[in-house]
Amino acid sequence: MLEVSSPGIERPLHKAADWRRFVGQRASVLSPALQGRAEVEILGVEGLDGAETVVIRTAHGIEQRIALADVKDARLAFTW
C-alpha cells in the first residue's frame, strides 16, 4: 500500500526557500522578536545563506525584519 500525503494548507515554514516560495501569503509565526506568536504577511527574505532575515508585515501594518534563526515556529495561516 502506498500512501501519499501533503503538509496541508497550514504547512510549516522551515528553510529560507519555504519563505521565498510563499511571499505574499499569511503566516503564523512564533518568535521572541514578536513577543510570542503573531499572524503576519510574508514580504521577502534578505541576507546570505545561513544568515537570512525574513521581512514581514504585522496586522498593524508595521514592516519588520526578523533573523530566520530567531523564528521558533512558523506555519502558513489559512483564514476560513
C-alpha angles and dihedrals in degrees: 000000000000117000120191121193139178130221085240134230092301094053119171121255110219110150133042088250089061091053092047092050092056102044108150093029128109121249137185106229131189112202138138086232087066094043090245130326123351138167110239142168116247110233101171151296126265135184141046127307110287093017102061124155121205118220114214140169118222125219087262091059095253115144112221138177120217127182108245087228089062093057107101097182134357133177135169109263118225117196115205 
